[in-house]
Amino acid sequence: MTEPAFVLHDHRKPRPHFDLRLEQDGVLRSWALPRGLPTDPARNRLAIAVPDHALDHLTYTDEHKFIADIGWWQPEDSNDRRLLFTLHGRGPARRYALIHTGGTSWLAHLTKDQPAA
């Protein structure tokens, strides 16, 4: 069994933002991140749930979208309001939580407790 994939797209249209896509149940669950993933545990960032994408979107690029990071993700805990996971991409592994705040609104949070390097 292979690990589930993730991609972080740097998307330039309609306005600059990032798209986080996590492989789950045969699709890429997706969130738009206007300011990207957080880099400081004290500063959460908005994440907006968008429709799932097909798995072939994992490596999709065009003149307005390129891959900022790609790799696999490790689910750690989840319920209806929170998804805790670690991204294993091009750089060091990073642990995040996506916290559902209602409707399509989520908060992306970099956890204080990070995986050992």
CORBEL-V25268 format. One record per backbone hydrogen bond with DSSP energy under -0.5 kcal/mol. NH is the residue of the N-H (numbers start at 1). CO is the residue of the C=O. E is the energy in kcal/mol with one decimal. If there is no record, write none. Layout:
[[NH,CO,E] [NH,CO,E]]
//
This chain:
[[6,71,-2.0] [7,21,-1.9] [8,69,-3.0] [9,7,-0.6] [9,19,-2.7] [10,66,-3.2] [11,9,-0.8] [11,17,-2.8] [12,64,-3.7] [17,11,-2.5] [18,33,-2.3] [19,9,-2.2] [20,31,-2.7] [21,7,-2.5] [21,19,-0.5] [22,29,-2.7] [23,5,-3.0] [24,27,-2.9] [27,24,-1.5] [28,53,-3.2] [29,22,-2.7] [29,27,-0.7] [30,50,-0.7] [31,20,-2.2] [32,48,-3.0] [33,18,-3.7] [34,32,-0.6] [36,33,-1.2] [43,40,-2.1] [45,108,-2.3] [47,106,-2.5] [48,32,-2.8] [49,47,-0.6] [49,104,-2.9] [50,30,-2.3] [53,28,-2.3] [57,54,-2.1] [58,55,-2.0] [59,56,-0.6] [60,57,-1.0] [62,65,-2.3] [65,62,-0.9] [66,10,-2.1] [68,8,-2.9] [68,66,-0.7] [69,8,-1.5] [71,6,-1.9] [72,88,-2.1] [73,4,-2.7] [74,86,-2.9] [75,73,-0.6] [76,84,-3.0] [77,84,-1.7] [79,82,-2.4] [83,98,-2.2] [84,77,-3.5] [85,96,-2.6] [86,74,-1.9] [87,94,-3.0] [88,72,-3.1] [89,87,-0.7] [94,87,-1.8] [96,85,-3.0] [97,109,-2.4] [98,83,-2.5] [99,97,-0.5] [99,107,-2.7] [100,81,-2.9] [100,98,-0.5] [101,105,-2.4] [102,105,-0.9] [105,102,-2.3] [106,47,-2.5] [107,99,-2.2] [108,45,-3.8] [109,97,-2.8] [109,107,-0.5] [111,95,-1.8] [111,109,-0.6] [114,112,-0.8]]
//
